[in-house]
Amino acid sequence: MDQARSAMSQIFNNEPHSYTRFNLPDNMEGDTSQVEMIQSSDMNEEVGENGDEGHLSHKSNRQPHVAQNFECTTKSLCFMAATIVFTFVIGYLTGYLVHKNKDLNCSCAPSEDDITHKTGAVPFMDWDDVRKLLGDKLNTSNLEIALSNHRAGSPGDEDLGNKVIKKFKEYGMKTWTDEYFVKVQDPPASGYNRIVFKNGSEERPTGFLSYSASGTARGAVLYAHYGQEDDFKQLKNMNINMNNRVMLVRAGRISFAEKVANAAKVNASAVLIYPDPADYPIGNDTSLFGHVHMGSGDPYTPGFPSFNHTQFPPVQSSGLPHILAQTITTGMGTKILRQLGGRTQPNGWEGINRLGDESDVITVEVNNVLTEKRINNVFGVIKGFVDADRYVVIGAQRDAWGPGFAASSVGTSVLVELARSISDMVENDGFKPRRSMVFASWSAGEYGSVGATEWLEGYLSSLSMKAVAYINLDGIVTGQNGFKVAASPLLHSLVQNALKEVNYDKDKSLLSQFGKNNWESAILEPLRMDSAAYPFLAFSGIPSVAFRFHSGSSDYPHFGTNLDTRENLNSVTASQVPQLAVRAGQFAGHIALRLVHDHLLQMDLKKYNQLIRSHVVQINGKVKAVQRLQPQLLPKTLTGQWLVMASGSYNRVSNILTADIQNSDLENVEMCRMINDRIMTVERNFLSPYVSPIDSPFRHILLGSGPHTLKPLSSHLDALKSASPEANAELFRNKLAQATWTIQACANSLAGDIWSLDNEF
């Protein structure tokens, strides 16, 4: 070896000598120590010109001047070469054996858990097995429907919440509770609300509408059908004076809050809402309960949570009405209608009523009391095994105005039973969801999804990024002859698959039973503002779904009354409530499990294309019509082309991402997570960033409510086309620009990396 080293020194003797410092590669123990290497010239310098080498003798017994005396014969060169090769082979084999031995004996060898963490290769179940397990676990023998019959904030409401959380703990779930202090309106504790028609006797309705304005209004009655926007347009087209009139409208079709908001737009002084016998066969004396906040959550903390009122300045939601609102019974409403004079009602309005004239004067007095209540939301979670910080939320309200059997009892019972069934699948059957599932029991749902909305407001920034979807269980059984689903377009394909795979009976699926010809027209319906799924979608940008078994075209007549009992629900379901509740639970569970089971979220990005395109085509056509008929309002330089281009951008990137999904490696956890996160941006990026959640909480430009949405843009163009005084061309142009860029920004976000964007604008 000494001879080999000496030979190598002689070979490189003519190279410049140097002193160098370098880092060795990581050794077996991870050491990265610096080493000083002294080459031949330095060594000679240290030895000295006189050949003094004593200070090196402790490192080696060899003579440093051996190479100088070496004779470069052919034989010696061959010997040197052989020695070098031999040394190289021995070093290589030694290193190989050392590394192999360390790999075999290393205590840090990757375990199955490590592989699972890195690759997501958890031994997940096949989807068909998951579906079968849910069907076996969720059945009528385990379903217990407990009565609610408790108003929000009452001791009974809190007790029921404690029972729910106790169940969650029994199932091995992690649980927690959120507490809020909310302001609601209740009927007067002493005193009453009243109406007096003409000079007749005083009526004192026991029903009430929370969040009505308080005081007294006096004006002539005007019948306005269901109080929809089109109903008021018809009255306006008849040149009927609506200023300071008291509107008498039928319950149904739209929410109480929407009826009152529409009446306020035409300067009405009050609204009376009655259940017409054609829609509500509930008797003449049954009272209606509800709320008229054109929004959701506590209207006295709009946009932020009601954790403690003392921390926030006094503020009110823009959705609180400034006019009086009161429900009256069928008997009271019918009595007023029979005495109305004036013009006959428009064609297409049911009944033979007259609209009322200026002499049909009525006095309305509302004395509701604003009170503060402490409410609790309770939660249980089943944690995922791969993306535990992404979760599907399943929720149901547990409070009710009266017995609340259909409104909350069935939904709460299905919520608890789903939690039990899926927990059992995880604990005993080896089911491992990739993502987490959060089960939520809301309070104060009857006052306008207060509990659910306060939770959203409290954790909005986190939920909008991490909540995959929301599934609502309120009012899921109200009949048996039909099935309706209201959902974000992103979930339509998932809904269709659930309809195919969930059985209505042994021989038929839900799809074949209720929508075998055209399921979208037969089953899909718009998401209602009074549904708890609505704030999840339109306020928080979380894809949401609500559904219900129903009895026909009309709504369940006992919602918001004291007649929402087990007996009355049995009468419209042929006593099939448990069986229908289980089918509803299987439908909700199917959607939830699919969202937590699959590598990639089953959300159809293309479903929004058609909705966007229909709005864009309509707006673009109306812009051209206004420019032709009212050129002084909209200049020729204004074009809908930018909106068309934004729509095209979304269409293009949704197609690209769909292709990426089809070509993706499902075993690549990071890739799947990145794609899923891009999918989850779609809904929340449709929330307009140009409006305040205090003034316009439902910011979704396609499915929300307010002047920032695409539907009012079209209506604004109609007003410009007719040169209406209320039309504002400059305002329209601003709203058009904002809507255009909201769609384009959604497309940009969906495209992913910034370098993937095309600068079209």
Stockholm file with secondary structure:
# STOCKHOLM 1.0

chainA/1-761         MDQARSAMSQIFNNEPHSYTRFNLPDNMEGDTSQVEMIQSSDMNEEVGENGDEGHLSHKSNRQPHVAQNFECTTKSLCFMAATIVFTFVIGYLTGYLVHKNKDLNCSCAPSEDDITHKTGAVPFMDWDDVRKLLGDKLNTSNLEIALSNHRAGSPGDEDLGNKVIKKFKEYGMKTWTDEYFVKVQDPPASGYNRIVFKNGSEERPTGFLSYSASGTARGAVLYAHYGQEDDFKQLKNMNINMNNRVMLVRAGRISFAEKVANAAKVNASAVLIYPDPADYPIGNDTSLFGHVHMGSGDPYTPGFPSFNHTQFPPVQSSGLPHILAQTITTGMGTKILRQLGGRTQPNGWEGINRLGDESDVITVEVNNVLTEKRINNVFGVIKGFVDADRYVVIGAQRDAWGPGFAASSVGTSVLVELARSISDMVENDGFKPRRSMVFASWSAGEYGSVGATEWLEGYLSSLSMKAVAYINLDGIVTGQNGFKVAASPLLHSLVQNALKEVNYDKDKSLLSQFGKNNWESAILEPLRMDSAAYPFLAFSGIPSVAFRFHSGSSDYPHFGTNLDTRENLNSVTASQVPQLAVRAGQFAGHIALRLVHDHLLQMDLKKYNQLIRSHVVQINGKVKAVQRLQPQLLPKTLTGQWLVMASGSYNRVSNILTADIQNSDLENVEMCRMINDRIMTVERNFLSPYVSPIDSPFRHILLGSGPHTLKPLSSHLDALKSASPEANAELFRNKLAQATWTIQACANSLAGDIWSLDNEF
#=GR chainA/1-761 SS CHHHHHHHHHHTTTSCCCEEEEECCCCTTCCCCEEEEECHHHHHHHHTTTTCCGGGTTTCSSCTTTGGGCCCCHHHHHHHHHHHHHHHHHHHHHHHHHHHHHHHHCTTCCCHHHHHHHHCCCCCCCHHHHHHHHHHHSCTTTCCCCCCCCCTTSHHHHHHHHHHHHHHHHTTCEEEEEEEEEEEEECCSSSCCEEEETTSCEECCSCEEETCCCEEEEEEEEECTTCCHHHHHHHHHTTCCCTTCEEEEESCSSCHHHHHHHHHHTTCSEEEEECCTTTCCSCTTCCCEEECCSSSSCTTSTTSCCSCGGGSCCCCCTTSCSSEEEECCHHHHHHHHHTCCSSBCCTTCSSSCBCCCTTCEEEEEECCEEEEEEEEEEEEEECCSSEEEEEEEEEEECCCSSCCIIIIIHHHHHHHHHHHHHHHHHHHSCCCCSEEEEEEEESCGGGTSHHHHHHHHHTHHHHHHHEEEEEECTTCBSCSSEEEEEECGGGHHHHHHHHHHSBSSSSCBHHHHHCSSCHHHHHBCCCCTTSTHHIIIIITCCCEEEEEEESSSSCCTTTTSTTCCHHHHHHHHTTCHHHHHHHHHHHHHHHHHHHHHSSSCCCCTTHHHHHHHHHHHHHHHHHHHHHHHCTTTSCTTCCSHHHHHHHHHHHHHHHHHHHHHHTCCTTCHHHHHHHHHHHHHHHHHTBCTTSCTTTCSCCBTTTSCSTTSHHHHHHHHHHHHTTCTTCCHHHHHHHHHHHHHHHHHHHHHHHCSGGGCCCCC
#=GC SS_cons         CHHHHHHHHHHTTTSCCCEEEEECCCCTTCCCCEEEEECHHHHHHHHTTTTCCGGGTTTCSSCTTTGGGCCCCHHHHHHHHHHHHHHHHHHHHHHHHHHHHHHHHCTTCCCHHHHHHHHCCCCCCCHHHHHHHHHHHSCTTTCCCCCCCCCTTSHHHHHHHHHHHHHHHHTTCEEEEEEEEEEEEECCSSSCCEEEETTSCEECCSCEEETCCCEEEEEEEEECTTCCHHHHHHHHHTTCCCTTCEEEEESCSSCHHHHHHHHHHTTCSEEEEECCTTTCCSCTTCCCEEECCSSSSCTTSTTSCCSCGGGSCCCCCTTSCSSEEEECCHHHHHHHHHTCCSSBCCTTCSSSCBCCCTTCEEEEEECCEEEEEEEEEEEEEECCSSEEEEEEEEEEECCCSSCCIIIIIHHHHHHHHHHHHHHHHHHHSCCCCSEEEEEEEESCGGGTSHHHHHHHHHTHHHHHHHEEEEEECTTCBSCSSEEEEEECGGGHHHHHHHHHHSBSSSSCBHHHHHCSSCHHHHHBCCCCTTSTHHIIIIITCCCEEEEEEESSSSCCTTTTSTTCCHHHHHHHHTTCHHHHHHHHHHHHHHHHHHHHHSSSCCCCTTHHHHHHHHHHHHHHHHHHHHHHHCTTTSCTTCCSHHHHHHHHHHHHHHHHHHHHHHTCCTTCHHHHHHHHHHHHHHHHHTBCTTSCTTTCSCCBTTTSCSTTSHHHHHHHHHHHHTTCTTCCHHHHHHHHHHHHHHHHHHHHHHHCSGGGCCCCC
//
